Amino acid sequence: MKKIIVPTDFSPTSAAALRYAYFLAEAIGLDLEVLHVHDGYGDGDSSSVNEGDMEAYITTQHSIDQFIYLNLKAGQRVTACREKETDVNISSWEIIGKPHDGLIAASHEEDTRLVVMGAVGTGAVSTMAPLFGSVARTVAKRADCPVLLVPKDYGAQVLRRASISFGAVSALRETSKGFDFISSALAPALRLVHIRDFSKEPEASEEAELMKDVVDTRFSGYPVALLDLLDPNVTAHQLLAHAHDDEIDLLVMGHYHKSLFERLFSGSKILPTLENINTPMLVIPIADD
């Protein structure tokens, strides 16, 4: 059975990610695995615990199980000692190491379908990545599977409307394929956002061909919004405004080297106000153009 991995640092944001992941797992038919990456000393008094010993393991495992118990409803949660079956099989796991390395390695596992994690955790938000915490940003950029970033204090578990942002038709095709396993299960209304990059000075014929391809392929009939990619900071705000104004429940973007995600949400010039994003974002790894 394919699974969703939910990393936790026991923060309220990771709790929101857990609830959102359960919603997706139940709708799609996936297992849920809650993962905590730590330094080997557990969450207790490190002065009395040796790195990687049994006490650290027991302490950490107890913290993960408590996290699940406290943040899922009684009908959802499950532990090793619980006999009642639920619609979603939930397991927990702890590993020792650096958070981003452990999560990226987990994303490479054959049965990992999706990572759902908090956009920011308990630590201070990096000045180089004011929208996403440094771990979330690194995992979204390097994971082998789609990564869904859940905003701080996000409480909704609905997916009625989704928006796919793209610059080229090839990116749109690959991004939509990566989104199929979610869209086929939940059937959200789709909106396409074509972000034009005038720095590349595209020929009018290329632009016309791109838009014709959008109309003539599987996306025929979907509304298409046009945003001009002049300044990544401005365009990022436009995209978030679109999500708010059109009541979008999920922003979907493909990621590759120098992709829209990279340029709009990973640069050092993005204003700190973007930390207030309130729409989940799904980042799907695709091949370079």
Stockholm file with secondary structure:
# STOCKHOLM 1.0

chainA/1-289         MKKIIVPTDFSPTSAAALRYAYFLAEAIGLDLEVLHVHDGYGDGDSSSVNEGDMEAYITTQHSIDQFIYLNLKAGQRVTACREKETDVNISSWEIIGKPHDGLIAASHEEDTRLVVMGAVGTGAVSTMAPLFGSVARTVAKRADCPVLLVPKDYGAQVLRRASISFGAVSALRETSKGFDFISSALAPALRLVHIRDFSKEPEASEEAELMKDVVDTRFSGYPVALLDLLDPNVTAHQLLAHAHDDEIDLLVMGHYHKSLFERLFSGSKILPTLENINTPMLVIPIADD
#=GR chainA/1-289 SS CCEEEEECCSSHHHHHHHHHHHHHHHHHTCEEEEEEEECSSTTSCGGGCCTTCHHHHHHHHHHHHHHHHHHSCTTTCCCTTCCCCCSSCEEEEEEESCHHHHHHHHHTSTTEEEEEEESSCSSCCCTTCSSSCHHHHHHHHHCSSCEEEECTTCCCCCCSEEEEEESSHHHHHHHHHHHHHHHHHHCCEEEEEEEEEGGGCCCHHHHHHHHHHHHHSTTTTCCEEEEEESCHHHHHHHHHHHHHHTTCSEEEEEECTTCHHHHHHSSTTSCGGGGGCCSCEEEEECCCC
#=GC SS_cons         CCEEEEECCSSHHHHHHHHHHHHHHHHHTCEEEEEEEECSSTTSCGGGCCTTCHHHHHHHHHHHHHHHHHHSCTTTCCCTTCCCCCSSCEEEEEEESCHHHHHHHHHTSTTEEEEEEESSCSSCCCTTCSSSCHHHHHHHHHCSSCEEEECTTCCCCCCSEEEEEESSHHHHHHHHHHHHHHHHHHCCEEEEEEEEEGGGCCCHHHHHHHHHHHHHSTTTTCCEEEEEESCHHHHHHHHHHHHHHTTCSEEEEEECTTCHHHHHHSSTTSCGGGGGCCSCEEEEECCCC
//
